[in-house]
Amino acid sequence: MLTVLSADGDKEKLTVSVEDYTVYQLQKGEIGEELLFELRAAASVYGAKRAALRILAAGQCSRKKLYEKLLRRGFGASDARAAADFAAEGGYIDETWQIESYLRELVEKRYIGRRKVVPMLLAKGYSGERIREVLDEKYTAADFARYKNAFLMKKFGKPTPETREEAEEMKKALYKQGY
């Protein structure tokens, strides 16, 4: 943390990263307006990075959602983008692993179909392309057929209907479930 005394006597505390401290080769004494401006910008980005790590420590989220959360906390767009990029590039965000984790929960445990899973993950901020890549890599049509049957067994106690009314009821339930 740096304490900067402005020309009019006001004290300002700035927290910058060790890297920034080293790059600017800060020492005791006067600094110019240009350096002060750069230090404020560096402190702002560093604050956004620290907030990003605190957010991620509370739970996983996509790069896009992290960016949105930082904006809601009052960081500027460029600082929020820099912090989200820092977190992703630093390995703090692994969207593929996160998508796989959500898919295990949604598809394998809750038996939700592909048609409903994709919008749910899009709402969490993951890209449609990456969602489809992971879905295609992890699940075949046969897998979804198996989970569909498991859903029917759980809900109706059997995978096939015996009457027309049962068939309609199963069809509605499957549609609602994303199949």
N, C-alpha and C positions, 0 to 999 in steps of 0.2 A: 504494500500500500504506500502510495506517495502522497505527501501533503504539499500542495502547491499554493503559494501565496501570490495572489494577483497584484497588479499595480495599485489597485484601490484598497488593498489591505484585506481582502476577503480570502479566507482559507478554503481550499477545495481538496477533498480527498479522492484520489483516483487509485483504483486497483487494476494493475496490468499484469500480464503473464511474465514469467521469468524470461521467456524468449524476447518479449518486447523490451523488457528492462535491459537485457543484454544488447539487443539490436540498437537501441537508442543511446547506449553507453551513458546512462544517467549518472550524474554526480551532483553533489551539493552545489547550490549556486543558482544564478539566474538562468532562465530559459526564455527563448523567444516565443512570440505569439504562434508562429507556425508549428513549433515543436509542441506547444501546449494544445493546439488543435489536434495534432496527430495523437498525442497521448490521450486526449478525451475520446477520440475515435477508437483507439486500441482498448481503452478501458470499457467502452460500450460493448465492443465485440467480445471481450473477455467475460463481461458480466452475462452476456447472452449464452456463451459456452458453458459457464458454470450453472446457469439456470437450466440449460438443456440436459446436463448430466443429472441434476436433481430430479427433473421430470422423468428421465429414463430410469433412475433408481427406484421411482415409485411404480413403474410398470412399463411394459413394452409399448411402442407405438411406431408408426411408419415415419419416414422422413417428412412427408407432407403434414401429418398430424402434429409432429413436433414443431414444425414451422408455424402452424396455426396456433398452437398453444403458446409459443413464444410471442407471437403478435398480440394475443389476448393479454399477456402479462405486461404489455407496454413497450416491448422492444421494437425498433424500427425494422422495416422489411429487409434491408441489407444485412443488419446484424443477425436477425433471425435466420436468414438464408445461410449466412456464414456459419452459424452455430449448428444448424441442421446438417450442413455439408461436413463440418468438423466431426460430428457424431457418427455420421454414416461412414466417412472415410477412415475414422479411427476404430471402426469395428464395433462401436457401441450399438449400432442398429444393423441387424441382419434380417432384412425383409423376407428373404426366402425362408429362413427358419421360422419367422413369425407366421407367415402364410401357412407353412406346413403344420405348425402348432394349432392354428385356428381350424385348419381343415380336419385334423385328427379329432378335434372336439366336435365340430359341426357335422362332419360326414360320418365318422366312425362311431361316435357316441350318441349323437342326437338324430342321426339318419336323415340329415337335410340334403336334398338333391342339388345337383349342379346349377339348375336354373335359379335357385334361391341363394346359394352360397356366394356366387359371383357378386351380386349387388351388395350383400352383407360385407364382403371384404373391400369392395370399392368404397363403401361408406367409411371404412376405417382408414382410407387414404392410400391403399395399395394400387398399383397400376394394373389395368385390365390385362395387359400383355403378360406381366409377371404372374398374375393369378392363373391365367390360362396355361402358361408354361408349367407351373407347379402342378396344377390339376392334371394336365396331360401326362406329366412324368410320373405322378404318384397313383393315379386312379384310371382304370380302364372302364369300358362300358360294362364289363362283367362285374367289376367291383360295385358300381352303382346299382346294378341289378340285384346283387347280393344284399346291399344295404336297404334297398327298396323292399325286398322280401322280409328283412329283419324288422323294418318299420311296420309292415303289415302284420307280422306275427305279434309284435308288441302291442299294436293298437287293436287288432281284430282277432288275434289268436290263430290266424290261418293266412296263408299267402294268396289264396284264390277264393273268389266269391262263390256262393252256392245259389244265390237268387239274384234277380235283376236289381232289386233294391240294394242288396249288399254291394253289388258291382258299382252302382252309382255312388254309394257312400264311400267305398274304397277309392274310386276315381277322384272324388272331391278331396278326400284326405291326402292323396298322393299329389294332387295339384297344389294344394295348400303347403305341402311339405317341400315342393320344388322339383317334383319329378314330372 
